Amino acid sequence: MKLKKLFIQSIRNIDYLEVDCSDGIHFIYGKNAQGKTSILESIYLLSNLRSFRDPDVSALLKTNEKQGSVRGDFEIDKEVY
């Protein structure tokens, strides 16, 4: 299964982010405290339904937000299945 698109809203320090995950290798880079780990944590959340940082999923919410969302569009690799 391949992640094709990632949508993050009101998670940690990310207001809104839409990432196109086309084929190939992807690098996440940037200055400290810009959301790199939040992107990885969001992908982990989609895969495992929990955070690798905190057992309380509500801790992922951006400060002073009551709700947030992480959504992924996936594609099944027909060569594997």
Biopython code that builds the backbone (N, CA, C, O; Angstrom):
import numpy as np
from Bio.PDB.StructureBuilder import StructureBuilder

atoms = [
    (1, "MET", "N", (0.849, -1.160, 0.000)),
    (1, "MET", "CA", (0.000, 0.000, 0.000)),
    (1, "MET", "C", (0.902, 1.234, 0.000)),
    (1, "MET", "O", (1.895, 1.288, 0.726)),
    (2, "LYS", "N", (0.549, 2.213, -0.815)),
    (2, "LYS", "CA", (1.358, 3.425, -0.929)),
    (2, "LYS", "C", (0.547, 4.635, -0.498)),
    (2, "LYS", "O", (-0.622, 4.775, -0.859)),
    (3, "LEU", "N", (1.177, 5.502, 0.275)),
    (3, "LEU", "CA", (0.574, 6.776, 0.639)),
    (3, "LEU", "C", (0.741, 7.718, -0.548)),
    (3, "LEU", "O", (1.866, 8.014, -0.952)),
    (4, "LYS", "N", (-0.351, 8.181, -1.100)),
    (4, "LYS", "CA", (-0.309, 9.051, -2.279)),
    (4, "LYS", "C", (-0.438, 10.529, -1.917)),
    (4, "LYS", "O", (0.173, 11.384, -2.557)),
    (5, "LYS", "N", (-1.235, 10.825, -0.888)),
    (5, "LYS", "CA", (-1.440, 12.206, -0.475)),
    (5, "LYS", "C", (-1.698, 12.232, 1.028)),
    (5, "LYS", "O", (-2.372, 11.354, 1.565)),
    (6, "LEU", "N", (-1.163, 13.232, 1.693)),
    (6, "LEU", "CA", (-1.300, 13.372, 3.134)),
    (6, "LEU", "C", (-1.891, 14.745, 3.443)),
    (6, "LEU", "O", (-1.435, 15.760, 2.916)),
    (7, "PHE", "N", (-2.906, 14.766, 4.300)),
    (7, "PHE", "CA", (-3.550, 16.003, 4.716)),
    (7, "PHE", "C", (-3.463, 16.102, 6.237)),
    (7, "PHE", "O", (-3.857, 15.173, 6.943)),
    (8, "ILE", "N", (-2.954, 17.215, 6.741)),
    (8, "ILE", "CA", (-2.820, 17.427, 8.181)),
    (8, "ILE", "C", (-3.434, 18.780, 8.517)),
    (8, "ILE", "O", (-3.151, 19.780, 7.857)),
    (9, "GLN", "N", (-4.279, 18.805, 9.553)),
    (9, "GLN", "CA", (-4.878, 20.065, 9.980)),
    (9, "GLN", "C", (-4.888, 20.137, 11.501)),
    (9, "GLN", "O", (-5.381, 19.227, 12.168)),
    (10, "SER", "N", (-4.346, 21.215, 12.042)),
    (10, "SER", "CA", (-4.339, 21.514, 13.480)),
    (10, "SER", "C", (-3.686, 20.414, 14.308)),
    (10, "SER", "O", (-4.197, 20.033, 15.361)),
    (11, "ILE", "N", (-2.560, 19.909, 13.827)),
    (11, "ILE", "CA", (-1.785, 18.912, 14.560)),
    (11, "ILE", "C", (-0.447, 19.536, 14.950)),
    (11, "ILE", "O", (0.302, 20.025, 14.104)),
    (12, "ARG", "N", (-0.165, 19.506, 16.260)),
    (12, "ARG", "CA", (1.049, 20.098, 16.831)),
    (12, "ARG", "C", (1.240, 21.525, 16.303)),
    (12, "ARG", "O", (0.397, 22.383, 16.565)),
    (13, "ASN", "N", (2.312, 21.797, 15.574)),
    (13, "ASN", "CA", (2.544, 23.170, 15.097)),
    (13, "ASN", "C", (2.138, 23.371, 13.634)),
    (13, "ASN", "O", (2.537, 24.357, 13.014)),
    (14, "ILE", "N", (1.354, 22.453, 13.081)),
    (14, "ILE", "CA", (0.926, 22.556, 11.689)),
    (14, "ILE", "C", (-0.518, 23.052, 11.629)),
    (14, "ILE", "O", (-1.422, 22.398, 12.151)),
    (15, "ASP", "N", (-0.740, 24.215, 10.992)),
    (15, "ASP", "CA", (-2.109, 24.710, 10.786)),
    (15, "ASP", "C", (-2.801, 23.851, 9.736)),
    (15, "ASP", "O", (-3.837, 23.242, 10.003)),
    (16, "TYR", "N", (-2.223, 23.808, 8.547)),
    (16, "TYR", "CA", (-2.750, 22.983, 7.466)),
    (16, "TYR", "C", (-1.603, 22.631, 6.529)),
    (16, "TYR", "O", (-0.781, 23.479, 6.181)),
    (17, "LEU", "N", (-1.564, 21.376, 6.133)),
    (17, "LEU", "CA", (-0.525, 20.920, 5.209)),
    (17, "LEU", "C", (-1.102, 19.842, 4.316)),
    (17, "LEU", "O", (-1.788, 18.931, 4.778)),
    (18, "GLU", "N", (-0.816, 19.957, 3.044)),
    (18, "GLU", "CA", (-1.203, 18.951, 2.063)),
    (18, "GLU", "C", (0.070, 18.544, 1.338)),
    (18, "GLU", "O", (0.750, 19.384, 0.748)),
    (19, "VAL", "N", (0.392, 17.254, 1.382)),
    (19, "VAL", "CA", (1.633, 16.754, 0.794)),
    (19, "VAL", "C", (1.307, 15.735, -0.284)),
    (19, "VAL", "O", (0.568, 14.779, -0.043)),
    (20, "ASP", "N", (1.859, 15.942, -1.471)),
    (20, "ASP", "CA", (1.716, 14.985, -2.567)),
    (20, "ASP", "C", (2.863, 13.991, -2.456)),
    (20, "ASP", "O", (4.032, 14.372, -2.525)),
    (21, "CYS", "N", (2.532, 12.734, -2.287)),
    (21, "CYS", "CA", (3.532, 11.681, -2.100)),
    (21, "CYS", "C", (3.640, 10.847, -3.371)),
    (21, "CYS", "O", (3.352, 9.650, -3.361)),
    (22, "SER", "N", (4.047, 11.471, -4.444)),
    (22, "SER", "CA", (4.186, 10.745, -5.704)),
    (22, "SER", "C", (5.290, 9.700, -5.581)),
    (22, "SER", "O", (6.000, 9.652, -4.576)),
    (23, "ASP", "N", (5.428, 8.871, -6.599)),
    (23, "ASP", "CA", (6.438, 7.815, -6.577)),
    (23, "ASP", "C", (7.838, 8.398, -6.402)),
    (23, "ASP", "O", (8.119, 9.518, -6.830)),
    (24, "GLY", "N", (8.698, 7.626, -5.773)),
    (24, "GLY", "CA", (10.083, 8.040, -5.581)),
    (24, "GLY", "C", (10.418, 8.201, -4.111)),
    (24, "GLY", "O", (9.618, 7.881, -3.231)),
    (25, "ILE", "N", (11.598, 8.695, -3.870)),
    (25, "ILE", "CA", (12.100, 8.925, -2.511)),
    (25, "ILE", "C", (11.786, 10.361, -2.118)),
    (25, "ILE", "O", (11.930, 11.284, -2.920)),
    (26, "HIS", "N", (11.355, 10.539, -0.871)),
    (26, "HIS", "CA", (11.002, 11.868, -0.378)),
    (26, "HIS", "C", (11.858, 12.213, 0.834)),
    (26, "HIS", "O", (12.131, 11.360, 1.678)),
    (27, "PHE", "N", (12.273, 13.457, 0.909)),
    (27, "PHE", "CA", (13.050, 13.956, 2.034)),
    (27, "PHE", "C", (12.245, 15.033, 2.735)),
    (27, "PHE", "O", (11.606, 15.862, 2.086)),
    (28, "ILE", "N", (12.274, 15.022, 4.055)),
    (28, "ILE", "CA", (11.635, 16.064, 4.853)),
    (28, "ILE", "C", (12.765, 16.825, 5.530)),
    (28, "ILE", "O", (13.518, 16.263, 6.326)),
    (29, "TYR", "N", (12.875, 18.096, 5.208)),
    (29, "TYR", "CA", (13.950, 18.890, 5.792)),
    (29, "TYR", "C", (13.419, 20.265, 6.168)),
    (29, "TYR", "O", (12.391, 20.710, 5.656)),
    (30, "GLY", "N", (14.122, 20.921, 7.052)),
    (30, "GLY", "CA", (13.735, 22.260, 7.482)),
    (30, "GLY", "C", (14.416, 22.602, 8.792)),
    (30, "GLY", "O", (15.122, 21.781, 9.378)),
    (31, "LYS", "N", (14.195, 23.814, 9.236)),
    (31, "LYS", "CA", (14.764, 24.276, 10.501)),
    (31, "LYS", "C", (14.076, 23.570, 11.663)),
    (31, "LYS", "O", (13.052, 22.911, 11.487)),
    (32, "ASN", "N", (14.651, 23.717, 12.844)),
    (32, "ASN", "CA", (14.065, 23.138, 14.050)),
    (32, "ASN", "C", (12.678, 23.719, 14.299)),
    (32, "ASN", "O", (12.416, 24.887, 14.011)),
    (33, "ALA", "N", (11.796, 22.882, 14.841)),
    (33, "ALA", "CA", (10.438, 23.278, 15.243)),
    (33, "ALA", "C", (9.588, 23.778, 14.071)),
    (33, "ALA", "O", (8.773, 24.685, 14.239)),
    (34, "GLN", "N", (9.776, 23.197, 12.903)),
    (34, "GLN", "CA", (8.989, 23.592, 11.732)),
    (34, "GLN", "C", (7.952, 22.545, 11.342)),
    (34, "GLN", "O", (7.150, 22.796, 10.443)),
    (35, "GLY", "N", (7.942, 21.371, 11.994)),
    (35, "GLY", "CA", (6.905, 20.376, 11.756)),
    (35, "GLY", "C", (7.367, 19.077, 11.121)),
    (35, "GLY", "O", (6.533, 18.250, 10.752)),
    (36, "LYS", "N", (8.665, 18.873, 10.981)),
    (36, "LYS", "CA", (9.166, 17.634, 10.353)),
    (36, "LYS", "C", (8.707, 16.402, 11.125)),
    (36, "LYS", "O", (8.189, 15.458, 10.528)),
    (37, "THR", "N", (8.887, 16.398, 12.419)),
    (37, "THR", "CA", (8.487, 15.257, 13.233)),
    (37, "THR", "C", (6.969, 15.128, 13.276)),
    (37, "THR", "O", (6.447, 14.017, 13.370)),
    (38, "SER", "N", (6.264, 16.232, 13.208)),
    (38, "SER", "CA", (4.802, 16.191, 13.186)),
    (38, "SER", "C", (4.285, 15.497, 11.930)),
    (38, "SER", "O", (3.269, 14.804, 11.981)),
    (39, "ILE", "N", (4.970, 15.675, 10.811)),
    (39, "ILE", "CA", (4.599, 14.978, 9.581)),
    (39, "ILE", "C", (4.805, 13.477, 9.765)),
    (39, "ILE", "O", (3.925, 12.684, 9.431)),
    (40, "LEU", "N", (5.957, 13.085, 10.293)),
    (40, "LEU", "CA", (6.235, 11.666, 10.518)),
    (40, "LEU", "C", (5.272, 11.067, 11.535)),
    (40, "LEU", "O", (4.829, 9.928, 11.382)),
    (41, "GLU", "N", (4.950, 11.831, 12.567)),
    (41, "GLU", "CA", (4.016, 11.357, 13.585)),
    (41, "GLU", "C", (2.619, 11.173, 12.987)),
    (41, "GLU", "O", (1.904, 10.246, 13.368)),
    (42, "SER", "N", (2.229, 12.033, 12.066)),
    (42, "SER", "CA", (0.934, 11.913, 11.400)),
    (42, "SER", "C", (0.868, 10.653, 10.544)),
    (42, "SER", "O", (-0.150, 9.961, 10.532)),
    (43, "ILE", "N", (1.944, 10.355, 9.832)),
    (43, "ILE", "CA", (1.992, 9.128, 9.034)),
    (43, "ILE", "C", (1.937, 7.911, 9.954)),
    (43, "ILE", "O", (1.250, 6.935, 9.653)),
    (44, "TYR", "N", (2.653, 7.964, 11.065)),
    (44, "TYR", "CA", (2.629, 6.883, 12.045)),
    (44, "TYR", "C", (1.212, 6.699, 12.606)),
    (44, "TYR", "O", (0.754, 5.571, 12.783)),
    (45, "LEU", "N", (0.528, 7.808, 12.881)),
    (45, "LEU", "CA", (-0.834, 7.752, 13.392)),
    (45, "LEU", "C", (-1.764, 7.045, 12.406)),
    (45, "LEU", "O", (-2.602, 6.241, 12.814)),
    (46, "LEU", "N", (-1.623, 7.336, 11.125)),
    (46, "LEU", "CA", (-2.437, 6.656, 10.115)),
    (46, "LEU", "C", (-2.143, 5.159, 10.073)),
    (46, "LEU", "O", (-3.043, 4.356, 9.825)),
    (47, "SER", "N", (-0.912, 4.787, 10.308)),
    (47, "SER", "CA", (-0.501, 3.386, 10.219)),
    (47, "SER", "C", (-0.841, 2.578, 11.464)),
    (47, "SER", "O", (-1.159, 1.393, 11.368)),
    (48, "ASN", "N", (-0.775, 3.210, 12.632)),
    (48, "ASN", "CA", (-0.893, 2.474, 13.898)),
    (48, "ASN", "C", (-2.022, 2.941, 14.815)),
    (48, "ASN", "O", (-2.242, 2.356, 15.876)),
    (49, "LEU", "N", (-2.738, 3.990, 14.411)),
    (49, "LEU", "CA", (-3.823, 4.566, 15.203)),
    (49, "LEU", "C", (-3.389, 4.992, 16.604)),
    (49, "LEU", "O", (-4.179, 4.976, 17.548)),
    (50, "ARG", "N", (-2.135, 5.368, 16.718)),
    (50, "ARG", "CA", (-1.621, 5.929, 17.969)),
    (50, "ARG", "C", (-0.360, 6.731, 17.654)),
    (50, "ARG", "O", (0.229, 6.589, 16.582)),
    (51, "SER", "N", (0.038, 7.564, 18.592)),
    (51, "SER", "CA", (1.232, 8.380, 18.441)),
    (51, "SER", "C", (2.440, 7.637, 18.995)),
    (51, "SER", "O", (2.304, 6.826, 19.912)),
    (52, "PHE", "N", (3.618, 7.908, 18.445)),
    (52, "PHE", "CA", (4.833, 7.327, 19.023)),
    (52, "PHE", "C", (5.384, 8.207, 20.135)),
    (52, "PHE", "O", (6.344, 7.820, 20.802)),
    (53, "ARG", "N", (4.794, 9.392, 20.353)),
    (53, "ARG", "CA", (5.272, 10.311, 21.370)),
    (53, "ARG", "C", (4.441, 10.283, 22.649)),
    (53, "ARG", "O", (4.988, 10.393, 23.746)),
    (54, "ASP", "N", (3.127, 10.137, 22.517)),
    (54, "ASP", "CA", (2.240, 10.290, 23.653)),
    (54, "ASP", "C", (1.068, 9.314, 23.525)),
    (54, "ASP", "O", (0.449, 9.242, 22.463)),
    (55, "PRO", "N", (0.754, 8.565, 24.577)),
    (55, "PRO", "CA", (-0.380, 7.629, 24.486)),
    (55, "PRO", "C", (-1.733, 8.341, 24.353)),
    (55, "PRO", "O", (-2.706, 7.733, 23.906)),
    (56, "ASP", "N", (-1.802, 9.608, 24.731)),
    (56, "ASP", "CA", (-3.031, 10.394, 24.624)),
    (56, "ASP", "C", (-3.055, 11.091, 23.262)),
    (56, "ASP", "O", (-2.326, 12.060, 23.047)),
    (57, "VAL", "N", (-3.884, 10.605, 22.352)),
    (57, "VAL", "CA", (-3.930, 11.140, 20.988)),
    (57, "VAL", "C", (-4.342, 12.612, 20.979)),
    (57, "VAL", "O", (-3.960, 13.346, 20.068)),
    (58, "SER", "N", (-5.107, 13.054, 21.968)),
    (58, "SER", "CA", (-5.520, 14.457, 22.011)),
    (58, "SER", "C", (-4.323, 15.389, 22.217)),
    (58, "SER", "O", (-4.425, 16.591, 21.970)),
    (59, "ALA", "N", (-3.194, 14.846, 22.667)),
    (59, "ALA", "CA", (-1.984, 15.655, 22.838)),
    (59, "ALA", "C", (-1.409, 16.104, 21.491)),
    (59, "ALA", "O", (-0.573, 17.006, 21.451)),
    (60, "LEU", "N", (-1.847, 15.488, 20.394)),
    (60, "LEU", "CA", (-1.387, 15.880, 19.072)),
    (60, "LEU", "C", (-2.001, 17.190, 18.601)),
    (60, "LEU", "O", (-1.475, 17.832, 17.692)),
    (61, "LEU", "N", (-3.110, 17.589, 19.212)),
    (61, "LEU", "CA", (-3.800, 18.793, 18.764)),
    (61, "LEU", "C", (-2.953, 20.041, 18.964)),
    (61, "LEU", "O", (-2.223, 20.176, 19.945)),
    (62, "LYS", "N", (-3.075, 20.944, 18.006)),
    (62, "LYS", "CA", (-2.427, 22.248, 18.094)),
    (62, "LYS", "C", (-2.952, 22.957, 19.339)),
    (62, "LYS", "O", (-4.114, 22.777, 19.701)),
    (63, "THR", "N", (-2.137, 23.742, 19.984)),
    (63, "THR", "CA", (-2.516, 24.449, 21.200)),
    (63, "THR", "C", (-3.787, 25.261, 20.975)),
    (63, "THR", "O", (-3.916, 25.960, 19.969)),
    (64, "ASN", "N", (-4.717, 25.167, 21.910)),
    (64, "ASN", "CA", (-6.000, 25.881, 21.907)),
    (64, "ASN", "C", (-6.972, 25.413, 20.819)),
    (64, "ASN", "O", (-7.958, 26.100, 20.552)),
    (65, "GLU", "N", (-6.722, 24.270, 20.189)),
    (65, "GLU", "CA", (-7.644, 23.712, 19.198)),
    (65, "GLU", "C", (-8.435, 22.571, 19.837)),
    (65, "GLU", "O", (-7.901, 21.814, 20.648)),
    (66, "LYS", "N", (-9.699, 22.454, 19.468)),
    (66, "LYS", "CA", (-10.542, 21.386, 19.999)),
    (66, "LYS", "C", (-10.578, 20.174, 19.090)),
    (66, "LYS", "O", (-10.958, 19.084, 19.518)),
    (67, "GLN", "N", (-10.183, 20.358, 17.827)),
    (67, "GLN", "CA", (-10.159, 19.228, 16.903)),
    (67, "GLN", "C", (-9.085, 19.432, 15.844)),
    (67, "GLN", "O", (-8.665, 20.552, 15.553)),
    (68, "GLY", "N", (-8.668, 18.333, 15.293)),
    (68, "GLY", "CA", (-7.688, 18.337, 14.221)),
    (68, "GLY", "C", (-7.929, 17.103, 13.375)),
    (68, "GLY", "O", (-8.771, 16.269, 13.707)),
    (69, "SER", "N", (-7.193, 16.987, 12.286)),
    (69, "SER", "CA", (-7.391, 15.804, 11.451)),
    (69, "SER", "C", (-6.115, 15.424, 10.716)),
    (69, "SER", "O", (-5.283, 16.262, 10.368)),
    (70, "VAL", "N", (-6.003, 14.135, 10.499)),
    (70, "VAL", "CA", (-4.944, 13.570, 9.668)),
    (70, "VAL", "C", (-5.637, 12.620, 8.709)),
    (70, "VAL", "O", (-6.358, 11.716, 9.131)),
    (71, "ARG", "N", (-5.417, 12.828, 7.416)),
    (71, "ARG", "CA", (-6.049, 11.968, 6.412)),
    (71, "ARG", "C", (-5.019, 11.591, 5.367)),
    (71, "ARG", "O", (-4.168, 12.397, 4.991)),
    (72, "GLY", "N", (-5.107, 10.374, 4.911)),
    (72, "GLY", "CA", (-4.213, 9.918, 3.861)),
    (72, "GLY", "C", (-4.983, 9.272, 2.737)),
    (72, "GLY", "O", (-5.947, 8.543, 2.970)),
    (73, "ASP", "N", (-4.558, 9.540, 1.519)),
    (73, "ASP", "CA", (-5.082, 8.833, 0.355)),
    (73, "ASP", "C", (-4.062, 7.758, -0.005)),
    (73, "ASP", "O", (-2.885, 8.052, -0.213)),
    (74, "PHE", "N", (-4.518, 6.521, -0.077)),
    (74, "PHE", "CA", (-3.640, 5.386, -0.311)),
    (74, "PHE", "C", (-3.968, 4.706, -1.634)),
    (74, "PHE", "O", (-5.078, 4.820, -2.155)),
    (75, "GLU", "N", (-2.988, 4.003, -2.155)),
    (75, "GLU", "CA", (-3.170, 3.210, -3.355)),
    (75, "GLU", "C", (-2.603, 1.815, -3.093)),
    (75, "GLU", "O", (-1.499, 1.674, -2.567)),
    (76, "ILE", "N", (-3.350, 0.812, -3.458)),
    (76, "ILE", "CA", (-2.879, -0.553, -3.299)),
    (76, "ILE", "C", (-1.954, -0.881, -4.456)),
    (76, "ILE", "O", (-2.304, -0.674, -5.618)),
    (77, "ASP", "N", (-0.779, -1.391, -4.139)),
    (77, "ASP", "CA", (0.188, -1.788, -5.168)),
    (77, "ASP", "C", (-0.255, -3.114, -5.737)),
    (77, "ASP", "O", (-0.129, -4.149, -5.082)),
    (78, "LYS", "N", (-0.773, -3.094, -6.947)),
    (78, "LYS", "CA", (-1.330, -4.312, -7.560)),
    (78, "LYS", "C", (-0.274, -5.350, -7.865)),
    (78, "LYS", "O", (-0.610, -6.527, -8.002)),
    (79, "GLU", "N", (0.986, -4.969, -7.977)),
    (79, "GLU", "CA", (2.049, -5.939, -8.228)),
    (79, "GLU", "C", (2.345, -6.773, -6.998)),
    (79, "GLU", "O", (2.807, -7.908, -7.120)),
    (80, "VAL", "N", (2.088, -6.237, -5.820)),
    (80, "VAL", "CA", (2.356, -6.947, -4.568)),
    (80, "VAL", "C", (1.183, -7.840, -4.192)),
    (80, "VAL", "O", (1.387, -8.947, -3.694)),
    (81, "TYR", "N", (-0.039, -7.376, -4.422)),
    (81, "TYR", "CA", (-1.232, -8.112, -4.002)),
    (81, "TYR", "C", (-1.809, -8.855, -5.149)),
    (81, "TYR", "O", (-2.822, -9.537, -4.995)),
]
sb = StructureBuilder()
sb.init_structure("model")
sb.init_model(0)
sb.init_chain("A")
sb.init_seg("    ")
for serial, (resi, resn, name, xyz) in enumerate(atoms, 1):
    if name == "N":
        sb.init_residue(resn, " ", resi, " ")
    sb.init_atom(name, np.array(xyz, "f"), 0.0, 1.0, " ", f" {name:<3s}", serial, name[0])
structure = sb.get_structure()
